[in-house]
Amino acid sequence: MHTQKSTLRPVNFSKFIQTIFRIILLIGLLGITPAPVFANAPEPQPYLVKNISEGRYPSQPENLTDVNGTLFFTAVSYNSENSFYGLWRSDGTESGTVFVKELSRENYTWEAWNFIAFQNELYFTAFDETYGYELWRSDGTEEGTLVVKDIYPGGYDSNPMLLTVVEDRLFFVANDGIHGEALWSSDGTNEGTNLVKDIIPGTGSTPLSNLTAVNDKLFFTTNDGIHGEELWVSDGTADGTVLVKDIYPGETDSINYYDEFSFTAYDNNLFFFANDGVHGYELWRSDGTTDGTMMVKDISLGANNSIEYYYNSSLVISNDMLFFQATDSISGRELWRSDGTEDGTVLVKNIYPGGGGSYPQNITAVNNTLFFTAEDDIHGRELWRSDGTEEGTVLVKDITTGQNNTDLEELTAVNNTLYFIAYQDAYGYELWRSDGTDEGTHMVKDLLPGSGSSMINRYSTLTNVGGQLFFVATDIDIYNNILADVYLDGPYGIELWALGYFSYMPLVFAQ
């Protein structure tokens, strides 16, 4: 088994193109070229990166992941002779979108997942007939894509999951056949990949969840059979992997087993939601010590819950504040913010007056502006923004007018712009953008003209790679099987797309 390491040093052509554009823009602004030509900077336009599969067969790119400015993903390749599932990488150009390594030739469903960037390389879980499901890494070359370690020897699956980077270590959960599911860590080498601690000794598994890095510490939750689902911390050693605090004393769980979006590093502490049996589910903080683990504020007084997990209660940092959805049992479920103190944890705005609740969801930070979806008593669920103040929390645009809801998904920040997928009856699910204003919030392009959807749930996965947006789209209406006459050549099916100032494929948009 190979263990030597090399580092991918990609040439990000998309960044080069954007740099050239900015230089041209600056020249225009300086008056070297007539200013009206450059008065309004053009918006980046969608283009097909590469038609990976021949004809209309879909390559179905998945696992889109940014590794030091290079996009890694998996795709299915079809040609006249066979089909296979493999790892690809892309710099945003057709020629720079290349096949890395074959992962499967027959059953290509769920053969690789858990993609994460670590030490300028890609780490992931993948299947091999020799090793089973094990931890892999890739530097973007075929020879540099290999198993890190056969944790469960003999072709059995160690099934690494919950990969989490903490400084120079990669933590994950795996099963070596001796200890059951337990905490492991790796420095990227065979010798440096080892068991951290078997919390419940023996072959029985100890399910771990909510792995979160805070500086040089790993926080996670588990049930050791004594304390229920509680907060733990690890420094990467067995002795340094300990229970932080039995928040809900006894065998009762204080923390939801799987609630990764509410575990957030902020102000050198971990912030999360917990129930101590007295106050209900509230906002908590921890520095990794028993004394330093405490409730921030009892928002909904007494045993009432201010947080409900099934209402998408994520914690998001924007403008040096934590934002989340909560209720004080008076104003309904609304947008709250916190600076980590009791006095600094306050309601931002009662968007839906009267206790109905606006139920903020899809909370996403774009620089110092917070975007989210919410509903008031007039508009239905639409796009909103906030700067953390009541007066600065406003409706961005009523996309579906009246009290009808707009289905918005995958809110993604790219540079100073919010991108998302939205549905309209006339256009289906398409890519949208917003600068936070009504006029600056619009569909990027109707890639599949008419009511058909170019953006498909599960596949679209908007991904920011070094300041460029990549996504997956189709020019075929897969629901109604209608081909779109959008390009001079095509259709292409479900393929990899991107936004850029220039199209790298010789495609011509129909007018």
QUITAMO-V345153 format. One record per residue. N is the residue number from 1. PSI is psi in whole degrees, -180 to 180 (NA if undefined). D_FIRST is the distance of its C-alpha to the first C-alpha in Angstrom with 1 decimal. Layout:
BEGIN
n:N psi:PSI d_first:D_FIRST
n:N psi:PSI d_first:D_FIRST
END
This chain:
BEGIN
n:1 psi:133 d_first:0.0
n:2 psi:142 d_first:3.8
n:3 psi:-7 d_first:6.5
n:4 psi:150 d_first:9.5
n:5 psi:144 d_first:12.2
n:6 psi:163 d_first:15.1
n:7 psi:128 d_first:18.2
n:8 psi:128 d_first:20.1
n:9 psi:86 d_first:23.7
n:10 psi:151 d_first:25.6
n:11 psi:108 d_first:29.0
n:12 psi:95 d_first:30.9
n:13 psi:-33 d_first:33.7
n:14 psi:-39 d_first:35.4
n:15 psi:-38 d_first:36.0
n:16 psi:-46 d_first:37.4
n:17 psi:-43 d_first:39.8
n:18 psi:-35 d_first:40.9
n:19 psi:-44 d_first:41.6
n:20 psi:-43 d_first:43.7
n:21 psi:-42 d_first:45.6
n:22 psi:-35 d_first:46.4
n:23 psi:-44 d_first:47.6
n:24 psi:-42 d_first:49.9
n:25 psi:-43 d_first:51.1
n:26 psi:-40 d_first:51.9
n:27 psi:-42 d_first:53.9
n:28 psi:-42 d_first:55.8
n:29 psi:-28 d_first:56.6
n:30 psi:-8 d_first:57.8
n:31 psi:3 d_first:60.3
n:32 psi:-33 d_first:59.0
n:33 psi:147 d_first:58.8
n:34 psi:126 d_first:61.4
n:35 psi:-37 d_first:60.3
n:36 psi:-28 d_first:61.0
n:37 psi:-31 d_first:58.2
n:38 psi:15 d_first:55.8
n:39 psi:-38 d_first:57.8
n:40 psi:116 d_first:55.3
n:41 psi:134 d_first:51.6
n:42 psi:150 d_first:50.1
n:43 psi:144 d_first:47.7
n:44 psi:144 d_first:44.3
n:45 psi:153 d_first:44.3
n:46 psi:144 d_first:41.8
n:47 psi:151 d_first:40.1
n:48 psi:123 d_first:37.6
n:49 psi:-50 d_first:34.4
n:50 psi:140 d_first:33.2
n:51 psi:91 d_first:34.0
n:52 psi:-41 d_first:30.5
n:53 psi:145 d_first:31.8
n:54 psi:143 d_first:34.6
n:55 psi:-141 d_first:38.0
n:56 psi:7 d_first:38.6
n:57 psi:132 d_first:35.5
n:58 psi:135 d_first:34.0
n:59 psi:-17 d_first:30.4
n:60 psi:59 d_first:30.8
n:61 psi:139 d_first:28.7
n:62 psi:175 d_first:27.5
n:63 psi:36 d_first:25.5
n:64 psi:124 d_first:27.1
n:65 psi:133 d_first:25.7
n:66 psi:123 d_first:26.6
n:67 psi:97 d_first:23.9
n:68 psi:43 d_first:25.9
n:69 psi:2 d_first:28.4
n:70 psi:137 d_first:26.1
n:71 psi:128 d_first:26.2
n:72 psi:146 d_first:23.2
n:73 psi:168 d_first:24.0
n:74 psi:151 d_first:23.2
n:75 psi:160 d_first:25.6
n:76 psi:128 d_first:26.6
n:77 psi:123 d_first:27.3
n:78 psi:139 d_first:30.1
n:79 psi:-172 d_first:31.4
n:80 psi:-16 d_first:33.7
n:81 psi:-40 d_first:31.1
n:82 psi:-176 d_first:28.6
n:83 psi:148 d_first:27.2
n:84 psi:160 d_first:23.8
n:85 psi:131 d_first:22.5
n:86 psi:178 d_first:20.2
n:87 psi:136 d_first:19.6
n:88 psi:163 d_first:22.1
n:89 psi:158 d_first:23.4
n:90 psi:144 d_first:27.0
n:91 psi:9 d_first:29.3
n:92 psi:-2 d_first:32.3
n:93 psi:161 d_first:33.1
n:94 psi:-47 d_first:32.8
n:95 psi:-26 d_first:31.1
n:96 psi:9 d_first:28.8
n:97 psi:104 d_first:27.7
n:98 psi:152 d_first:24.6
n:99 psi:133 d_first:22.1
n:100 psi:-57 d_first:18.5
n:101 psi:141 d_first:16.4
n:102 psi:135 d_first:17.5
n:103 psi:-26 d_first:16.9
n:104 psi:146 d_first:19.4
n:105 psi:-19 d_first:22.0
n:106 psi:-83 d_first:24.4
n:107 psi:95 d_first:24.7
n:108 psi:19 d_first:23.9
n:109 psi:126 d_first:25.7
n:110 psi:43 d_first:23.9
n:111 psi:-15 d_first:20.4
n:112 psi:139 d_first:19.6
n:113 psi:-171 d_first:21.5
n:114 psi:40 d_first:21.8
n:115 psi:136 d_first:21.4
n:116 psi:145 d_first:21.9
n:117 psi:134 d_first:21.8
n:118 psi:124 d_first:20.3
n:119 psi:43 d_first:20.1
n:120 psi:21 d_first:21.1
n:121 psi:170 d_first:18.1
n:122 psi:132 d_first:18.0
n:123 psi:144 d_first:16.5
n:124 psi:170 d_first:17.1
n:125 psi:132 d_first:16.7
n:126 psi:161 d_first:15.8
n:127 psi:139 d_first:15.6
n:128 psi:140 d_first:13.3
n:129 psi:-25 d_first:14.6
n:130 psi:-42 d_first:11.6
n:131 psi:-18 d_first:11.0
n:132 psi:-157 d_first:14.6
n:133 psi:113 d_first:15.6
n:134 psi:178 d_first:13.2
n:135 psi:128 d_first:13.0
n:136 psi:164 d_first:11.8
n:137 psi:159 d_first:12.7
n:138 psi:137 d_first:14.1
n:139 psi:8 d_first:16.0
n:140 psi:1 d_first:17.9
n:141 psi:160 d_first:16.2
n:142 psi:-46 d_first:14.3
n:143 psi:-22 d_first:11.5
n:144 psi:12 d_first:11.6
n:145 psi:107 d_first:11.4
n:146 psi:167 d_first:8.3
n:147 psi:133 d_first:7.7
n:148 psi:-48 d_first:8.4
n:149 psi:140 d_first:8.3
n:150 psi:86 d_first:9.2
n:151 psi:-40 d_first:12.6
n:152 psi:90 d_first:14.5
n:153 psi:159 d_first:12.7
n:154 psi:18 d_first:14.0
n:155 psi:5 d_first:14.2
n:156 psi:162 d_first:16.6
n:157 psi:120 d_first:17.2
n:158 psi:-21 d_first:16.9
n:159 psi:62 d_first:18.6
n:160 psi:138 d_first:18.3
n:161 psi:169 d_first:21.7
n:162 psi:44 d_first:24.2
n:163 psi:128 d_first:21.8
n:164 psi:127 d_first:24.0
n:165 psi:129 d_first:23.8
n:166 psi:99 d_first:25.7
n:167 psi:-115 d_first:25.8
n:168 psi:20 d_first:22.5
n:169 psi:147 d_first:20.9
n:170 psi:117 d_first:19.8
n:171 psi:149 d_first:21.4
n:172 psi:171 d_first:21.0
n:173 psi:132 d_first:21.9
n:174 psi:167 d_first:19.5
n:175 psi:116 d_first:19.9
n:176 psi:6 d_first:17.8
n:177 psi:-8 d_first:20.3
n:178 psi:-42 d_first:22.0
n:179 psi:-1 d_first:23.5
n:180 psi:-167 d_first:24.1
n:181 psi:125 d_first:24.0
n:182 psi:173 d_first:23.8
n:183 psi:129 d_first:23.2
n:184 psi:164 d_first:19.8
n:185 psi:160 d_first:18.9
n:186 psi:146 d_first:16.1
n:187 psi:7 d_first:16.2
n:188 psi:-3 d_first:13.2
n:189 psi:164 d_first:10.6
n:190 psi:-50 d_first:8.7
n:191 psi:-28 d_first:11.5
n:192 psi:13 d_first:14.1
n:193 psi:111 d_first:13.8
n:194 psi:160 d_first:16.4
n:195 psi:134 d_first:19.5
n:196 psi:-56 d_first:22.6
n:197 psi:137 d_first:25.3
n:198 psi:97 d_first:26.2
n:199 psi:-42 d_first:29.7
n:200 psi:101 d_first:30.9
n:201 psi:147 d_first:29.4
n:202 psi:-175 d_first:28.1
n:203 psi:-12 d_first:26.5
n:204 psi:144 d_first:29.0
n:205 psi:151 d_first:27.8
n:206 psi:92 d_first:29.2
n:207 psi:125 d_first:29.5
n:208 psi:151 d_first:29.0
n:209 psi:173 d_first:30.3
n:210 psi:37 d_first:31.8
n:211 psi:126 d_first:29.0
n:212 psi:133 d_first:30.6
n:213 psi:133 d_first:30.1
n:214 psi:104 d_first:33.2
n:215 psi:-120 d_first:32.6
n:216 psi:14 d_first:30.3
n:217 psi:149 d_first:30.7
n:218 psi:122 d_first:29.2
n:219 psi:147 d_first:31.9
n:220 psi:171 d_first:31.5
n:221 psi:147 d_first:33.6
n:222 psi:168 d_first:33.2
n:223 psi:113 d_first:35.5
n:224 psi:9 d_first:35.1
n:225 psi:-4 d_first:37.7
n:226 psi:-43 d_first:40.4
n:227 psi:-2 d_first:40.9
n:228 psi:-173 d_first:40.2
n:229 psi:108 d_first:38.1
n:230 psi:175 d_first:38.3
n:231 psi:131 d_first:36.9
n:232 psi:164 d_first:34.1
n:233 psi:151 d_first:32.6
n:234 psi:141 d_first:29.5
n:235 psi:9 d_first:28.6
n:236 psi:-2 d_first:25.0
n:237 psi:160 d_first:26.0
n:238 psi:-45 d_first:27.2
n:239 psi:-29 d_first:30.7
n:240 psi:10 d_first:30.9
n:241 psi:103 d_first:30.2
n:242 psi:160 d_first:33.8
n:243 psi:130 d_first:36.4
n:244 psi:-52 d_first:38.4
n:245 psi:139 d_first:41.5
n:246 psi:85 d_first:42.9
n:247 psi:-45 d_first:44.7
n:248 psi:98 d_first:46.2
n:249 psi:140 d_first:47.1
n:250 psi:-156 d_first:46.2
n:251 psi:-1 d_first:44.0
n:252 psi:140 d_first:44.8
n:253 psi:136 d_first:42.3
n:254 psi:-18 d_first:43.2
n:255 psi:143 d_first:40.5
n:256 psi:137 d_first:39.5
n:257 psi:-43 d_first:36.1
n:258 psi:101 d_first:34.8
n:259 psi:51 d_first:36.5
n:260 psi:-30 d_first:34.0
n:261 psi:-14 d_first:36.4
n:262 psi:4 d_first:38.9
n:263 psi:111 d_first:36.5
n:264 psi:134 d_first:37.0
n:265 psi:125 d_first:36.7
n:266 psi:130 d_first:40.1
n:267 psi:43 d_first:42.0
n:268 psi:20 d_first:39.3
n:269 psi:163 d_first:39.7
n:270 psi:130 d_first:38.3
n:271 psi:139 d_first:40.8
n:272 psi:175 d_first:40.7
n:273 psi:137 d_first:43.2
n:274 psi:165 d_first:44.1
n:275 psi:118 d_first:46.9
n:276 psi:7 d_first:48.4
n:277 psi:-8 d_first:50.8
n:278 psi:-42 d_first:53.7
n:279 psi:-3 d_first:53.2
n:280 psi:-176 d_first:51.2
n:281 psi:120 d_first:48.1
n:282 psi:176 d_first:48.5
n:283 psi:129 d_first:46.6
n:284 psi:166 d_first:45.0
n:285 psi:156 d_first:43.3
n:286 psi:139 d_first:41.1
n:287 psi:8 d_first:40.0
n:288 psi:0 d_first:37.8
n:289 psi:160 d_first:40.7
n:290 psi:-48 d_first:43.1
n:291 psi:-28 d_first:46.2
n:292 psi:13 d_first:44.6
n:293 psi:114 d_first:43.9
n:294 psi:159 d_first:47.0
n:295 psi:137 d_first:48.5
n:296 psi:-48 d_first:49.4
n:297 psi:141 d_first:52.4
n:298 psi:85 d_first:54.0
n:299 psi:-47 d_first:54.6
n:300 psi:103 d_first:56.0
n:301 psi:145 d_first:58.1
n:302 psi:-147 d_first:57.8
n:303 psi:1 d_first:55.6
n:304 psi:148 d_first:55.3
n:305 psi:129 d_first:51.9
n:306 psi:-18 d_first:51.8
n:307 psi:138 d_first:48.3
n:308 psi:125 d_first:47.3
n:309 psi:-32 d_first:43.7
n:310 psi:4 d_first:44.6
n:311 psi:26 d_first:46.3
n:312 psi:57 d_first:43.1
n:313 psi:77 d_first:43.8
n:314 psi:158 d_first:41.2
n:315 psi:124 d_first:41.6
n:316 psi:135 d_first:41.5
n:317 psi:130 d_first:42.2
n:318 psi:134 d_first:44.7
n:319 psi:39 d_first:47.2
n:320 psi:27 d_first:46.0
n:321 psi:156 d_first:47.0
n:322 psi:132 d_first:45.3
n:323 psi:146 d_first:46.5
n:324 psi:169 d_first:46.4
n:325 psi:134 d_first:48.6
n:326 psi:170 d_first:50.9
n:327 psi:142 d_first:54.4
n:328 psi:15 d_first:57.1
n:329 psi:7 d_first:58.9
n:330 psi:-49 d_first:61.5
n:331 psi:0 d_first:60.0
n:332 psi:-176 d_first:57.5
n:333 psi:112 d_first:53.8
n:334 psi:180 d_first:53.8
n:335 psi:127 d_first:51.8
n:336 psi:161 d_first:51.6
n:337 psi:159 d_first:50.2
n:338 psi:144 d_first:49.5
n:339 psi:11 d_first:49.1
n:340 psi:-2 d_first:47.8
n:341 psi:163 d_first:51.3
n:342 psi:-47 d_first:53.8
n:343 psi:-29 d_first:56.4
n:344 psi:10 d_first:54.0
n:345 psi:106 d_first:52.8
n:346 psi:160 d_first:55.2
n:347 psi:132 d_first:55.9
n:348 psi:-53 d_first:55.4
n:349 psi:140 d_first:57.7
n:350 psi:85 d_first:59.3
n:351 psi:-40 d_first:58.5
n:352 psi:91 d_first:59.9
n:353 psi:154 d_first:63.1
n:354 psi:9 d_first:64.6
n:355 psi:2 d_first:61.6
n:356 psi:-36 d_first:60.1
n:357 psi:130 d_first:56.8
n:358 psi:-13 d_first:55.0
n:359 psi:65 d_first:51.6
n:360 psi:133 d_first:49.5
n:361 psi:173 d_first:46.1
n:362 psi:39 d_first:43.3
n:363 psi:123 d_first:43.9
n:364 psi:133 d_first:42.3
n:365 psi:133 d_first:42.8
n:366 psi:99 d_first:43.5
n:367 psi:-122 d_first:44.1
n:368 psi:15 d_first:47.1
n:369 psi:135 d_first:48.2
n:370 psi:126 d_first:47.2
n:371 psi:149 d_first:47.2
n:372 psi:169 d_first:47.4
n:373 psi:142 d_first:49.1
n:374 psi:168 d_first:52.2
n:375 psi:142 d_first:55.5
n:376 psi:-168 d_first:59.0
n:377 psi:8 d_first:62.4
n:378 psi:-42 d_first:62.9
n:379 psi:-15 d_first:59.8
n:380 psi:-174 d_first:57.2
n:381 psi:120 d_first:53.5
n:382 psi:-177 d_first:52.9
n:383 psi:130 d_first:51.0
n:384 psi:165 d_first:52.2
n:385 psi:160 d_first:51.4
n:386 psi:145 d_first:52.2
n:387 psi:8 d_first:52.4
n:388 psi:-3 d_first:52.8
n:389 psi:161 d_first:56.6
n:390 psi:-46 d_first:58.9
n:391 psi:-23 d_first:60.6
n:392 psi:11 d_first:57.3
n:393 psi:106 d_first:55.9
n:394 psi:159 d_first:57.0
n:395 psi:132 d_first:56.4
n:396 psi:-53 d_first:54.7
n:397 psi:140 d_first:55.7
n:398 psi:84 d_first:57.2
n:399 psi:-48 d_first:55.1
n:400 psi:103 d_first:56.6
n:401 psi:152 d_first:60.2
n:402 psi:-154 d_first:62.1
n:403 psi:5 d_first:60.7
n:404 psi:146 d_first:58.0
n:405 psi:149 d_first:54.4
n:406 psi:129 d_first:51.9
n:407 psi:109 d_first:48.4
n:408 psi:136 d_first:46.1
n:409 psi:162 d_first:42.3
n:410 psi:50 d_first:39.3
n:411 psi:125 d_first:41.1
n:412 psi:130 d_first:39.0
n:413 psi:130 d_first:39.8
n:414 psi:112 d_first:39.3
n:415 psi:-120 d_first:41.0
n:416 psi:16 d_first:44.5
n:417 psi:144 d_first:44.6
n:418 psi:129 d_first:44.0
n:419 psi:148 d_first:42.6
n:420 psi:170 d_first:42.8
n:421 psi:132 d_first:43.3
n:422 psi:154 d_first:46.9
n:423 psi:135 d_first:48.9
n:424 psi:144 d_first:52.4
n:425 psi:-37 d_first:54.2
n:426 psi:-23 d_first:55.0
n:427 psi:-14 d_first:51.5
n:428 psi:-159 d_first:49.0
n:429 psi:117 d_first:45.8
n:430 psi:169 d_first:45.3
n:431 psi:132 d_first:43.9
n:432 psi:165 d_first:46.3
n:433 psi:158 d_first:46.5
n:434 psi:139 d_first:48.7
n:435 psi:8 d_first:49.8
n:436 psi:-1 d_first:51.7
n:437 psi:162 d_first:55.0
n:438 psi:-50 d_first:56.7
n:439 psi:-24 d_first:57.0
n:440 psi:11 d_first:53.4
n:441 psi:110 d_first:51.9
n:442 psi:166 d_first:51.6
n:443 psi:137 d_first:49.5
n:444 psi:-52 d_first:47.3
n:445 psi:144 d_first:47.8
n:446 psi:84 d_first:48.6
n:447 psi:-35 d_first:45.6
n:448 psi:91 d_first:46.7
n:449 psi:143 d_first:50.5
n:450 psi:-159 d_first:52.7
n:451 psi:-6 d_first:51.9
n:452 psi:157 d_first:48.5
n:453 psi:127 d_first:45.4
n:454 psi:-24 d_first:42.7
n:455 psi:124 d_first:40.8
n:456 psi:132 d_first:39.3
n:457 psi:144 d_first:38.3
n:458 psi:-39 d_first:34.6
n:459 psi:-31 d_first:33.8
n:460 psi:-54 d_first:35.7
n:461 psi:74 d_first:33.7
n:462 psi:130 d_first:35.3
n:463 psi:126 d_first:32.8
n:464 psi:117 d_first:33.7
n:465 psi:100 d_first:31.3
n:466 psi:33 d_first:32.6
n:467 psi:5 d_first:36.2
n:468 psi:138 d_first:35.9
n:469 psi:126 d_first:36.2
n:470 psi:150 d_first:33.9
n:471 psi:173 d_first:34.7
n:472 psi:131 d_first:34.6
n:473 psi:168 d_first:37.9
n:474 psi:145 d_first:39.6
n:475 psi:16 d_first:42.6
n:476 psi:131 d_first:43.2
n:477 psi:96 d_first:45.2
n:478 psi:-18 d_first:42.9
n:479 psi:-38 d_first:45.5
n:480 psi:0 d_first:48.4
n:481 psi:44 d_first:46.6
n:482 psi:130 d_first:48.5
n:483 psi:138 d_first:47.2
n:484 psi:125 d_first:48.0
n:485 psi:69 d_first:49.6
n:486 psi:-33 d_first:48.2
n:487 psi:159 d_first:46.7
n:488 psi:-33 d_first:47.8
n:489 psi:147 d_first:44.5
n:490 psi:-174 d_first:42.8
n:491 psi:171 d_first:42.4
n:492 psi:-17 d_first:38.7
n:493 psi:-156 d_first:38.1
n:494 psi:109 d_first:35.7
n:495 psi:177 d_first:33.9
n:496 psi:130 d_first:32.8
n:497 psi:168 d_first:35.7
n:498 psi:169 d_first:36.5
n:499 psi:138 d_first:39.5
n:500 psi:169 d_first:40.5
n:501 psi:-14 d_first:43.6
n:502 psi:146 d_first:42.9
n:503 psi:127 d_first:41.6
n:504 psi:-9 d_first:38.8
n:505 psi:147 d_first:39.5
n:506 psi:65 d_first:42.9
n:507 psi:145 d_first:44.1
n:508 psi:121 d_first:47.8
n:509 psi:136 d_first:48.9
n:510 psi:143 d_first:51.9
n:511 psi:NA d_first:54.9
END
